[in-house]
């Protein structure tokens, strides 16, 4: 079983245990409070660049069948 534990270095939260329940621990920690001092096996953590790129994407305008934009 894996559990949430405070990191001694950064004071954010990390995990301890068998490694089979890391996703559950990660999901139950508030955004911004995840320790990055050690790895989170099996967790895909988006980089700041990826997050910024997603936020800056413009929506694609779609057109109706008669060519007018919706």
PyMOL Python script that loads the backbone (N, CA, C, O; Angstrom):
from pymol import cmd

cmd.read_pdbstr("""\
ATOM      1  N   UNK A   1       0.849  -1.183   0.000  1.00  0.00           N
ATOM      2  CA  UNK A   1       0.000   0.000   0.000  1.00  0.00           C
ATOM      3  C   UNK A   1       0.888   1.237   0.000  1.00  0.00           C
ATOM      4  O   UNK A   1       1.937   1.251   0.645  1.00  0.00           O
ATOM      5  N   UNK A   2       0.474   2.276  -0.720  1.00  0.00           N
ATOM      6  CA  UNK A   2       1.206   3.542  -0.755  1.00  0.00           C
ATOM      7  C   UNK A   2       0.428   4.609   0.017  1.00  0.00           C
ATOM      8  O   UNK A   2      -0.802   4.610   0.039  1.00  0.00           O
ATOM      9  N   UNK A   3       1.169   5.503   0.640  1.00  0.00           N
ATOM     10  CA  UNK A   3       0.545   6.564   1.433  1.00  0.00           C
ATOM     11  C   UNK A   3       1.220   7.900   1.152  1.00  0.00           C
ATOM     12  O   UNK A   3       2.369   7.952   0.712  1.00  0.00           O
ATOM     13  N   UNK A   4       0.488   8.974   1.412  1.00  0.00           N
ATOM     14  CA  UNK A   4       1.007  10.336   1.283  1.00  0.00           C
ATOM     15  C   UNK A   4       1.868  10.655   2.495  1.00  0.00           C
ATOM     16  O   UNK A   4       1.461  10.423   3.633  1.00  0.00           O
ATOM     17  N   UNK A   5       3.065  11.190   2.246  1.00  0.00           N
ATOM     18  CA  UNK A   5       3.956  11.578   3.345  1.00  0.00           C
ATOM     19  C   UNK A   5       4.584  12.930   3.021  1.00  0.00           C
ATOM     20  O   UNK A   5       4.773  13.252   1.848  1.00  0.00           O
ATOM     21  N   UNK A   6       4.910  13.728   4.037  1.00  0.00           N
ATOM     22  CA  UNK A   6       5.582  15.006   3.781  1.00  0.00           C
ATOM     23  C   UNK A   6       7.053  14.771   3.435  1.00  0.00           C
ATOM     24  O   UNK A   6       7.716  13.917   4.024  1.00  0.00           O
ATOM     25  N   UNK A   7       7.546  15.542   2.473  1.00  0.00           N
ATOM     26  CA  UNK A   7       8.958  15.471   2.098  1.00  0.00           C
ATOM     27  C   UNK A   7       9.778  16.241   3.132  1.00  0.00           C
ATOM     28  O   UNK A   7       9.398  17.339   3.541  1.00  0.00           O
ATOM     29  N   UNK A   8      10.882  15.672   3.545  1.00  0.00           N
ATOM     30  CA  UNK A   8      11.742  16.328   4.536  1.00  0.00           C
ATOM     31  C   UNK A   8      12.517  17.494   3.932  1.00  0.00           C
ATOM     32  O   UNK A   8      12.952  18.392   4.654  1.00  0.00           O
ATOM     33  N   UNK A   9      12.692  17.485   2.607  1.00  0.00           N
ATOM     34  CA  UNK A   9      13.476  18.539   1.958  1.00  0.00           C
ATOM     35  C   UNK A   9      12.633  19.757   1.588  1.00  0.00           C
ATOM     36  O   UNK A   9      12.991  20.886   1.923  1.00  0.00           O
ATOM     37  N   UNK A  10      11.511  19.530   0.896  1.00  0.00           N
ATOM     38  CA  UNK A  10      10.733  20.664   0.370  1.00  0.00           C
ATOM     39  C   UNK A  10       9.435  20.924   1.131  1.00  0.00           C
ATOM     40  O   UNK A  10       8.784  21.944   0.905  1.00  0.00           O
ATOM     41  N   UNK A  11       9.053  20.022   2.026  1.00  0.00           N
ATOM     42  CA  UNK A  11       7.835  20.146   2.845  1.00  0.00           C
ATOM     43  C   UNK A  11       6.538  19.976   2.043  1.00  0.00           C
ATOM     44  O   UNK A  11       5.451  20.183   2.582  1.00  0.00           O
ATOM     45  N   UNK A  12       6.642  19.601   0.762  1.00  0.00           N
ATOM     46  CA  UNK A  12       5.447  19.259  -0.006  1.00  0.00           C
ATOM     47  C   UNK A  12       5.186  17.776   0.218  1.00  0.00           C
ATOM     48  O   UNK A  12       5.850  17.146   1.041  1.00  0.00           O
ATOM     49  N   UNK A  13       4.219  17.213  -0.512  1.00  0.00           N
ATOM     50  CA  UNK A  13       3.863  15.819  -0.274  1.00  0.00           C
ATOM     51  C   UNK A  13       4.409  14.893  -1.343  1.00  0.00           C
ATOM     52  O   UNK A  13       4.449  15.237  -2.525  1.00  0.00           O
ATOM     53  N   UNK A  14       4.825  13.722  -0.916  1.00  0.00           N
ATOM     54  CA  UNK A  14       5.322  12.672  -1.782  1.00  0.00           C
ATOM     55  C   UNK A  14       4.656  11.369  -1.367  1.00  0.00           C
ATOM     56  O   UNK A  14       3.652  11.385  -0.655  1.00  0.00           O
ATOM     57  N   UNK A  15       5.199  10.257  -1.799  1.00  0.00           N
ATOM     58  CA  UNK A  15       4.590   8.969  -1.491  1.00  0.00           C
ATOM     59  C   UNK A  15       5.603   8.046  -0.830  1.00  0.00           C
ATOM     60  O   UNK A  15       6.814   8.238  -0.935  1.00  0.00           O
ATOM     61  N   UNK A  16       5.077   7.052  -0.153  1.00  0.00           N
ATOM     62  CA  UNK A  16       5.894   5.996   0.430  1.00  0.00           C
ATOM     63  C   UNK A  16       5.091   4.713   0.330  1.00  0.00           C
ATOM     64  O   UNK A  16       3.865   4.732   0.441  1.00  0.00           O
ATOM     65  N   UNK A  17       5.771   3.609   0.122  1.00  0.00           N
ATOM     66  CA  UNK A  17       5.073   2.327   0.086  1.00  0.00           C
ATOM     67  C   UNK A  17       5.557   1.415  -1.013  1.00  0.00           C
ATOM     68  O   UNK A  17       6.709   1.487  -1.439  1.00  0.00           O
ATOM     69  N   UNK A  18       4.666   0.557  -1.468  1.00  0.00           N
ATOM     70  CA  UNK A  18       5.012  -0.516  -2.396  1.00  0.00           C
ATOM     71  C   UNK A  18       5.199  -0.054  -3.840  1.00  0.00           C
ATOM     72  O   UNK A  18       5.852  -0.745  -4.622  1.00  0.00           O
ATOM     73  N   UNK A  19       4.641   1.099  -4.209  1.00  0.00           N
ATOM     74  CA  UNK A  19       4.761   1.605  -5.573  1.00  0.00           C
ATOM     75  C   UNK A  19       3.609   1.225  -6.487  1.00  0.00           C
ATOM     76  O   UNK A  19       3.562   1.676  -7.631  1.00  0.00           O
ATOM     77  N   UNK A  20       2.689   0.415  -6.014  1.00  0.00           N
ATOM     78  CA  UNK A  20       1.556  -0.016  -6.836  1.00  0.00           C
ATOM     79  C   UNK A  20       0.373   0.947  -6.764  1.00  0.00           C
ATOM     80  O   UNK A  20      -0.562   0.826  -7.555  1.00  0.00           O
ATOM     81  N   UNK A  21       0.396   1.891  -5.843  1.00  0.00           N
ATOM     82  CA  UNK A  21      -0.741   2.789  -5.634  1.00  0.00           C
ATOM     83  C   UNK A  21      -0.335   4.257  -5.749  1.00  0.00           C
ATOM     84  O   UNK A  21      -1.004   5.137  -5.208  1.00  0.00           O
ATOM     85  N   UNK A  22       0.767   4.513  -6.458  1.00  0.00           N
ATOM     86  CA  UNK A  22       1.302   5.871  -6.566  1.00  0.00           C
ATOM     87  C   UNK A  22       0.295   6.808  -7.224  1.00  0.00           C
ATOM     88  O   UNK A  22       0.145   7.954  -6.800  1.00  0.00           O
ATOM     89  N   UNK A  23      -0.398   6.327  -8.258  1.00  0.00           N
ATOM     90  CA  UNK A  23      -1.381   7.161  -8.956  1.00  0.00           C
ATOM     91  C   UNK A  23      -2.459   7.660  -8.001  1.00  0.00           C
ATOM     92  O   UNK A  23      -2.839   8.830  -8.051  1.00  0.00           O
ATOM     93  N   UNK A  24      -2.947   6.798  -7.146  1.00  0.00           N
ATOM     94  CA  UNK A  24      -3.980   7.170  -6.183  1.00  0.00           C
ATOM     95  C   UNK A  24      -3.476   8.239  -5.217  1.00  0.00           C
ATOM     96  O   UNK A  24      -4.193   9.192  -4.912  1.00  0.00           O
ATOM     97  N   UNK A  25      -2.249   8.082  -4.739  1.00  0.00           N
ATOM     98  CA  UNK A  25      -1.665   9.078  -3.834  1.00  0.00           C
ATOM     99  C   UNK A  25      -1.518  10.404  -4.567  1.00  0.00           C
ATOM    100  O   UNK A  25      -1.882  11.453  -4.036  1.00  0.00           O
ATOM    101  N   UNK A  26      -0.982  10.361  -5.791  1.00  0.00           N
ATOM    102  CA  UNK A  26      -0.772  11.577  -6.586  1.00  0.00           C
ATOM    103  C   UNK A  26      -2.094  12.318  -6.801  1.00  0.00           C
ATOM    104  O   UNK A  26      -2.163  13.538  -6.649  1.00  0.00           O
ATOM    105  N   UNK A  27      -3.138  11.571  -7.155  1.00  0.00           N
ATOM    106  CA  UNK A  27      -4.452  12.162  -7.434  1.00  0.00           C
ATOM    107  C   UNK A  27      -5.071  12.833  -6.212  1.00  0.00           C
ATOM    108  O   UNK A  27      -5.899  13.732  -6.358  1.00  0.00           O
ATOM    109  N   UNK A  28      -4.685  12.411  -5.015  1.00  0.00           N
ATOM    110  CA  UNK A  28      -5.265  12.954  -3.787  1.00  0.00           C
ATOM    111  C   UNK A  28      -4.438  14.054  -3.139  1.00  0.00           C
ATOM    112  O   UNK A  28      -4.677  14.423  -1.989  1.00  0.00           O
ATOM    113  N   UNK A  29      -3.465  14.579  -3.878  1.00  0.00           N
ATOM    114  CA  UNK A  29      -2.669  15.706  -3.399  1.00  0.00           C
ATOM    115  C   UNK A  29      -3.060  16.929  -4.222  1.00  0.00           C
ATOM    116  O   UNK A  29      -3.102  16.874  -5.451  1.00  0.00           O
ATOM    117  N   UNK A  30      -3.345  18.024  -3.537  1.00  0.00           N
ATOM    118  CA  UNK A  30      -3.765  19.255  -4.196  1.00  0.00           C
ATOM    119  C   UNK A  30      -2.693  19.734  -5.178  1.00  0.00           C
ATOM    120  O   UNK A  30      -1.498  19.659  -4.893  1.00  0.00           O
ATOM    121  N   UNK A  31      -3.139  20.226  -6.337  1.00  0.00           N
ATOM    122  CA  UNK A  31      -2.225  20.734  -7.364  1.00  0.00           C
ATOM    123  C   UNK A  31      -1.278  21.774  -6.758  1.00  0.00           C
ATOM    124  O   UNK A  31      -1.705  22.667  -6.027  1.00  0.00           O
ATOM    125  N   UNK A  32      -0.004  21.645  -7.071  1.00  0.00           N
ATOM    126  CA  UNK A  32       0.997  22.562  -6.548  1.00  0.00           C
ATOM    127  C   UNK A  32       1.645  22.092  -5.263  1.00  0.00           C
ATOM    128  O   UNK A  32       2.614  22.696  -4.802  1.00  0.00           O
ATOM    129  N   UNK A  33       1.126  21.025  -4.676  1.00  0.00           N
ATOM    130  CA  UNK A  33       1.676  20.507  -3.423  1.00  0.00           C
ATOM    131  C   UNK A  33       2.406  19.181  -3.591  1.00  0.00           C
ATOM    132  O   UNK A  33       2.689  18.494  -2.609  1.00  0.00           O
ATOM    133  N   UNK A  34       2.712  18.818  -4.845  1.00  0.00           N
ATOM    134  CA  UNK A  34       3.438  17.577  -5.106  1.00  0.00           C
ATOM    135  C   UNK A  34       4.939  17.810  -4.991  1.00  0.00           C
ATOM    136  O   UNK A  34       5.480  18.721  -5.618  1.00  0.00           O
ATOM    137  N   UNK A  35       5.595  17.003  -4.207  1.00  0.00           N
ATOM    138  CA  UNK A  35       7.056  17.026  -4.095  1.00  0.00           C
ATOM    139  C   UNK A  35       7.648  16.528  -5.410  1.00  0.00           C
ATOM    140  O   UNK A  35       7.170  15.547  -5.979  1.00  0.00           O
ATOM    141  N   UNK A  36       8.684  17.201  -5.888  1.00  0.00           N
ATOM    142  CA  UNK A  36       9.382  16.759  -7.087  1.00  0.00           C
ATOM    143  C   UNK A  36      10.821  16.349  -6.763  1.00  0.00           C
ATOM    144  O   UNK A  36      11.658  16.247  -7.660  1.00  0.00           O
ATOM    145  N   UNK A  37      11.101  16.118  -5.486  1.00  0.00           N
ATOM    146  CA  UNK A  37      12.446  15.695  -5.061  1.00  0.00           C
ATOM    147  C   UNK A  37      12.725  14.244  -5.441  1.00  0.00           C
ATOM    148  O   UNK A  37      13.885  13.852  -5.575  1.00  0.00           O
ATOM    149  N   UNK A  38      11.685  13.451  -5.612  1.00  0.00           N
ATOM    150  CA  UNK A  38      11.850  12.057  -6.032  1.00  0.00           C
ATOM    151  C   UNK A  38      10.848  11.759  -7.135  1.00  0.00           C
ATOM    152  O   UNK A  38       9.894  12.511  -7.336  1.00  0.00           O
ATOM    153  N   UNK A  39      11.065  10.668  -7.846  1.00  0.00           N
ATOM    154  CA  UNK A  39      10.211  10.297  -8.976  1.00  0.00           C
ATOM    155  C   UNK A  39       8.827   9.838  -8.512  1.00  0.00           C
ATOM    156  O   UNK A  39       8.643   9.366  -7.390  1.00  0.00           O
ATOM    157  N   UNK A  40       7.867   9.995  -9.422  1.00  0.00           N
ATOM    158  CA  UNK A  40       6.516   9.475  -9.240  1.00  0.00           C
ATOM    159  C   UNK A  40       6.336   8.394 -10.308  1.00  0.00           C
ATOM    160  O   UNK A  40       5.853   8.699 -11.398  1.00  0.00           O
ATOM    161  N   UNK A  41       6.709   7.136 -10.029  1.00  0.00           N
ATOM    162  CA  UNK A  41       6.659   6.085 -11.042  1.00  0.00           C
ATOM    163  C   UNK A  41       5.272   5.920 -11.651  1.00  0.00           C
ATOM    164  O   UNK A  41       4.274   5.802 -10.940  1.00  0.00           O
ATOM    165  N   UNK A  42       5.229   5.914 -12.990  1.00  0.00           N
ATOM    166  CA  UNK A  42       3.973   5.718 -13.698  1.00  0.00           C
ATOM    167  C   UNK A  42       3.144   6.971 -13.875  1.00  0.00           C
ATOM    168  O   UNK A  42       2.082   6.914 -14.496  1.00  0.00           O
ATOM    169  N   UNK A  43       3.589   8.103 -13.351  1.00  0.00           N
ATOM    170  CA  UNK A  43       2.843   9.355 -13.445  1.00  0.00           C
ATOM    171  C   UNK A  43       3.472  10.217 -14.534  1.00  0.00           C
ATOM    172  O   UNK A  43       4.681  10.449 -14.524  1.00  0.00           O
ATOM    173  N   UNK A  44       2.652  10.692 -15.477  1.00  0.00           N
ATOM    174  CA  UNK A  44       3.119  11.614 -16.506  1.00  0.00           C
ATOM    175  C   UNK A  44       2.856  13.016 -15.988  1.00  0.00           C
ATOM    176  O   UNK A  44       1.707  13.428 -15.834  1.00  0.00           O
ATOM    177  N   UNK A  45       3.927  13.740 -15.722  1.00  0.00           N
ATOM    178  CA  UNK A  45       3.824  15.088 -15.178  1.00  0.00           C
ATOM    179  C   UNK A  45       4.143  16.068 -16.297  1.00  0.00           C
ATOM    180  O   UNK A  45       5.274  16.097 -16.782  1.00  0.00           O
ATOM    181  N   UNK A  46       3.149  16.887 -16.723  1.00  0.00           N
ATOM    182  CA  UNK A  46       3.419  17.830 -17.817  1.00  0.00           C
ATOM    183  C   UNK A  46       4.431  18.877 -17.389  1.00  0.00           C
ATOM    184  O   UNK A  46       4.420  19.358 -16.255  1.00  0.00           O
ATOM    185  N   UNK A  47       5.307  19.217 -18.327  1.00  0.00           N
ATOM    186  CA  UNK A  47       6.286  20.261 -18.032  1.00  0.00           C
ATOM    187  C   UNK A  47       5.601  21.616 -18.087  1.00  0.00           C
ATOM    188  O   UNK A  47       4.488  21.724 -18.601  1.00  0.00           O
ATOM    189  N   UNK A  48       6.241  22.640 -17.570  1.00  0.00           N
ATOM    190  CA  UNK A  48       5.693  23.998 -17.597  1.00  0.00           C
ATOM    191  C   UNK A  48       5.494  24.429 -19.039  1.00  0.00           C
ATOM    192  O   UNK A  48       4.506  25.095 -19.349  1.00  0.00           O
ATOM    193  N   UNK A  49       6.413  24.064 -19.932  1.00  0.00           N
ATOM    194  CA  UNK A  49       6.312  24.425 -21.347  1.00  0.00           C
ATOM    195  C   UNK A  49       5.073  23.807 -21.967  1.00  0.00           C
ATOM    196  O   UNK A  49       4.341  24.493 -22.680  1.00  0.00           O
ATOM    197  N   UNK A  50       4.816  22.522 -21.717  1.00  0.00           N
ATOM    198  CA  UNK A  50       3.641  21.866 -22.271  1.00  0.00           C
ATOM    199  C   UNK A  50       2.367  22.521 -21.770  1.00  0.00           C
ATOM    200  O   UNK A  50       1.439  22.732 -22.551  1.00  0.00           O
ATOM    201  N   UNK A  51       2.300  22.841 -20.509  1.00  0.00           N
ATOM    202  CA  UNK A  51       1.119  23.470 -19.929  1.00  0.00           C
ATOM    203  C   UNK A  51       0.895  24.841 -20.538  1.00  0.00           C
ATOM    204  O   UNK A  51      -0.235  25.184 -20.884  1.00  0.00           O
ATOM    205  N   UNK A  52       1.957  25.634 -20.678  1.00  0.00           N
ATOM    206  CA  UNK A  52       1.854  26.967 -21.268  1.00  0.00           C
ATOM    207  C   UNK A  52       1.410  26.875 -22.714  1.00  0.00           C
ATOM    208  O   UNK A  52       0.562  27.654 -23.149  1.00  0.00           O
ATOM    209  N   UNK A  53       1.968  25.933 -23.471  1.00  0.00           N
ATOM    210  CA  UNK A  53       1.583  25.761 -24.868  1.00  0.00           C
ATOM    211  C   UNK A  53       0.102  25.438 -24.989  1.00  0.00           C
ATOM    212  O   UNK A  53      -0.572  25.968 -25.873  1.00  0.00           O
ATOM    213  N   UNK A  54      -0.419  24.579 -24.120  1.00  0.00           N
ATOM    214  CA  UNK A  54      -1.836  24.229 -24.164  1.00  0.00           C
ATOM    215  C   UNK A  54      -2.716  25.434 -23.857  1.00  0.00           C
ATOM    216  O   UNK A  54      -3.775  25.597 -24.464  1.00  0.00           O
ATOM    217  N   UNK A  55      -2.293  26.272 -22.930  1.00  0.00           N
ATOM    218  CA  UNK A  55      -3.081  27.447 -22.564  1.00  0.00           C
ATOM    219  C   UNK A  55      -3.084  28.493 -23.667  1.00  0.00           C
ATOM    220  O   UNK A  55      -4.043  29.253 -23.798  1.00  0.00           O
ATOM    221  N   UNK A  56      -2.019  28.539 -24.462  1.00  0.00           N
ATOM    222  CA  UNK A  56      -1.897  29.555 -25.503  1.00  0.00           C
ATOM    223  C   UNK A  56      -2.496  29.136 -26.835  1.00  0.00           C
ATOM    224  O   UNK A  56      -2.517  29.941 -27.766  1.00  0.00           O
ATOM    225  N   UNK A  57      -2.980  27.918 -26.960  1.00  0.00           N
ATOM    226  CA  UNK A  57      -3.561  27.470 -28.217  1.00  0.00           C
ATOM    227  C   UNK A  57      -4.872  28.199 -28.477  1.00  0.00           C
ATOM    228  O   UNK A  57      -5.701  28.362 -27.582  1.00  0.00           O
ATOM    229  N   UNK A  58      -5.037  28.632 -29.717  1.00  0.00           N
ATOM    230  CA  UNK A  58      -6.264  29.300 -30.127  1.00  0.00           C
ATOM    231  C   UNK A  58      -7.265  28.253 -30.594  1.00  0.00           C
ATOM    232  O   UNK A  58      -6.878  27.288 -31.253  1.00  0.00           O
ATOM    233  N   UNK A  59      -8.533  28.420 -30.269  1.00  0.00           N
ATOM    234  CA  UNK A  59      -9.533  27.468 -30.751  1.00  0.00           C
ATOM    235  C   UNK A  59      -9.674  27.574 -32.264  1.00  0.00           C
ATOM    236  O   UNK A  59      -9.553  28.657 -32.835  1.00  0.00           O
ATOM    237  N   UNK A  60      -9.929  26.454 -32.896  1.00  0.00           N
ATOM    238  CA  UNK A  60     -10.102  26.420 -34.337  1.00  0.00           C
ATOM    239  C   UNK A  60     -11.550  26.767 -34.641  1.00  0.00           C
ATOM    240  O   UNK A  60     -12.473  26.157 -34.102  1.00  0.00           O
ATOM    241  N   UNK A  61     -11.740  27.764 -35.521  1.00  0.00           N
ATOM    242  CA  UNK A  61     -13.098  28.156 -35.905  1.00  0.00           C
ATOM    243  C   UNK A  61     -13.659  27.100 -36.837  1.00  0.00           C
ATOM    244  O   UNK A  61     -12.965  26.620 -37.733  1.00  0.00           O
ATOM    245  N   UNK A  62     -14.903  26.742 -36.629  1.00  0.00           N
ATOM    246  CA  UNK A  62     -15.533  25.780 -37.522  1.00  0.00           C
ATOM    247  C   UNK A  62     -16.501  26.519 -38.433  1.00  0.00           C
ATOM    248  O   UNK A  62     -16.974  27.608 -38.105  1.00  0.00           O
ATOM    249  N   UNK A  63     -16.783  25.931 -39.552  1.00  0.00           N
ATOM    250  CA  UNK A  63     -17.669  26.556 -40.531  1.00  0.00           C
ATOM    251  C   UNK A  63     -18.929  25.717 -40.672  1.00  0.00           C
ATOM    252  O   UNK A  63     -18.896  24.495 -40.526  1.00  0.00           O
ATOM    253  N   UNK A  64     -20.037  26.386 -40.956  1.00  0.00           N
ATOM    254  CA  UNK A  64     -21.277  25.666 -41.208  1.00  0.00           C
ATOM    255  C   UNK A  64     -21.263  25.165 -42.644  1.00  0.00           C
ATOM    256  O   UNK A  64     -20.332  25.463 -43.392  1.00  0.00           O
ATOM    257  N   UNK A  65     -22.264  24.424 -43.032  1.00  0.00           N
ATOM    258  CA  UNK A  65     -22.307  23.844 -44.370  1.00  0.00           C
ATOM    259  C   UNK A  65     -22.384  24.903 -45.463  1.00  0.00           C
ATOM    260  O   UNK A  65     -22.024  24.624 -46.606  1.00  0.00           O
ATOM    261  N   UNK A  66     -22.850  26.130 -45.139  1.00  0.00           N
ATOM    262  CA  UNK A  66     -22.926  27.169 -46.158  1.00  0.00           C
ATOM    263  C   UNK A  66     -21.712  28.088 -46.125  1.00  0.00           C
ATOM    264  O   UNK A  66     -21.708  29.120 -46.796  1.00  0.00           O
ATOM    265  N   UNK A  67     -20.692  27.738 -45.367  1.00  0.00           N
ATOM    266  CA  UNK A  67     -19.444  28.484 -45.358  1.00  0.00           C
ATOM    267  C   UNK A  67     -19.364  29.577 -44.310  1.00  0.00           C
ATOM    268  O   UNK A  67     -18.316  30.208 -44.167  1.00  0.00           O
ATOM    269  N   UNK A  68     -20.441  29.822 -43.572  1.00  0.00           N
ATOM    270  CA  UNK A  68     -20.411  30.843 -42.532  1.00  0.00           C
ATOM    271  C   UNK A  68     -19.716  30.297 -41.298  1.00  0.00           C
ATOM    272  O   UNK A  68     -19.826  29.113 -40.979  1.00  0.00           O
ATOM    273  N   UNK A  69     -19.001  31.172 -40.611  1.00  0.00           N
ATOM    274  CA  UNK A  69     -18.355  30.735 -39.377  1.00  0.00           C
ATOM    275  C   UNK A  69     -19.377  30.687 -38.257  1.00  0.00           C
ATOM    276  O   UNK A  69     -20.277  31.524 -38.178  1.00  0.00           O
ATOM    277  N   UNK A  70     -19.228  29.721 -37.419  1.00  0.00           N
ATOM    278  CA  UNK A  70     -20.148  29.542 -36.290  1.00  0.00           C
ATOM    279  C   UNK A  70     -19.558  30.203 -35.069  1.00  0.00           C
ATOM    280  O   UNK A  70     -20.165  30.177 -33.999  1.00  0.00           O
TER     281      UNK A  70
END
""", "prot")
cmd.dss("prot")
cmd.show_as("cartoon", "prot")
cmd.util.cbc("prot")
cmd.orient("prot")
